[in-house]
Amino acid sequence: MANIVRWGITDGFRLAQTVGKELNNSSSYTTKEFIIAAERALVKHPNEWVIYYSLGDKYQESGYYAEGLWATQKCVELRPNDIRSTYALATSYNILTRAAWTESEEEVVANVIKALIIDIDKADRRISQAGLDHTGLAVETAALQAIRWFERSLALKPDSEDRFQINNDLATLYKRFPHLQR
């Protein structure tokens, strides 16, 4: 989901104590098994930030972009000043803007992903369009929200590496949607 991830020992411990206890085998599981376990864990721990964060990542990995957006919105609700939350939410909105990709852009990204041996469905603009349809958002609204949350992430004073990543993400959005640049 996000390139800005700094797990603390507490985050890992909380994840193991919540989601880990719901997994049949916590050392080997599929993304689908993780999602099911995390959803069960949320029933018992509805305010556990790390579950929403991890679930948002797994939803996006599986192409469930609307659900990923919901999970990352909960991250910001629970930890509004955590750069991981704001960046994850910005990324969730940004993924939805893939619906506006042209076929040639989609093909270029698909070839890069194939070269990296990643599941091709992750680049499919139709999945992003389905996410937009599910949320009721327009692609430009998703782009505006992504910009807003990337800018919020910058306001949280990230380190230089994270600032570089966020600025790259913003530059990509402004290139695609130049009329949204301020």
N, C-alpha and C positions, 0 to 999 in steps of 0.2 A: 504494500500500500504506500507507505511513505518511506522516503530515504532518510528521514529524520527519526531515528529510533535509538533511544538510549535507555535500555532496560536496566533498572536498578535491581539489586538483589531482592528488594521488597516486592517489585512487580512480578518477578519470576516466582517468588514464593506464593504470592496471592493467586497467581494463575494456576499453580500446581494445587493449591488448597481448594480452589473452586472448580475449575474446569477439569483439572487432572483427576479429581475424585469421581467425576462423572464418566470418564473414559473407561472402557473395558480393559484396554491395555495402554497405559500412559506412555509407554516407550515406543509404540508403533501404532499409528492410526492414520486414516485418510482425512482429507479435508472435510468430506461429508460427515465423518464420525466426529470430528472436532466441532463442527457447526452444531450438530445435534447435542453434544455434550455441553457446549457453551450455552445453548438455549435453555437446557435443563438447569444449568448453574445459575442463570439469570433469575429463574423463578425463586431460588433460595437467596440470591445475592443481587437484588435489583439495582443497587447503587455501586456496584463494583466496576470502577473505571476500566481496569485491565481486561475484563471480560468483553466489554463493548469494543475496546480498541482491537483486541485480537479477533473478535467476531467480524468487525468491519473489514479487517484485512482478509479473512477467509471468505467472506461473502464476495468481495471484489475478485479474489482469486478464482472463484467459481462462476463469475459472471452475473452475480446477483447484485447489480449496482444500486438499485433502489434500497435494498436491505442494508447494503454497505453505507449508503448515505444516512439512513436512519441510525445505524450504530455509531457513526462518527459524529452525528448531531448530539447523541447522548454523551459522547466523550466531552464535547465542548460544554454541554450543560453541567456535567459533573466537575470538570476541570477547565474552566474558561481561560485561565492564564497559563496553561501548559502548552508549550509550543507543539508538542506531539499531537495534542487534540486539534488545535487550529490547523496545523499542516495536514493532518489526516482528513479533516472536513474539506479543506481546499482541494485536496487530491480527489476526494469523492465527487465533488462538483466537476472538477476538471475531467475526470473519466467520462462523465456524461456528455461532455462536449465532443467526444469522438463521433457522436452521431452525425456531426457536420463534416466529417472527413470525406474527401472525394475517393473514388475507387482507386485512383493511382496512389494517393497517400496511404490508403489502407493496404495496398499491395506492397509498398515500400516497407511499411512497418511489419507486415506479415513476413516478408523475406528476412528482415533483421531478427525477428523473433524465431523464425525457423533456424537461422544460423546459430542462435543461442540455445536452441533445443528447448523452447518453451511452448506450451500448448497454444496453438494458433487462435483459439477462441477468445483469448484475452484481447486481441486487437480488433475484433469484429465490431464494426460500427453499428451493426444491427442490434447487438446486445446493448450498446449504449442507448440506442433509440428506444428499445424496450424499457430500459430504466427510466428514460425521460417520460415515456408514456405512462409508466406505473406511478411516477411521482406527480405527473401533471405539469412538469416544468417544460419551458421552451429552452432550446439550446442556448440562446443568448442569456436567458436568466441564469442557467447553470454557469455560463462563462462569467457573468457579473458576480455571482456568488463565489466562484473560485478565486477571482481577482480579489474580492473583499477579504476572503479568509487567508490568502497568501499575504496580502498587505498586513493583516492582523498578526500573522506569524512574524513578519519583519518588525512590527512594533514591539514584539516581545524580546527584541534584542538578541537574536540568535548568534552563535559563534560564526566565524568567517566561513567555514565549510557549509554550514546550514544556510547562511545568507546567500552564498553562491548558488546553491540548489534552488532556493526559493526564487531568486532573481531569474534563473534560467527558466523555471516554470512560468513565471510571469511573462518573460520575453516571448515564450512560445505562445501563450494565450494572446498577447498583444499582436503577434504576427498573424495569427489566425483571425482575430477580431480587432483590427486596428482602430475601428470607430469607437471602441470601448476604452481606449487609452486616454488618460486624463492629462 
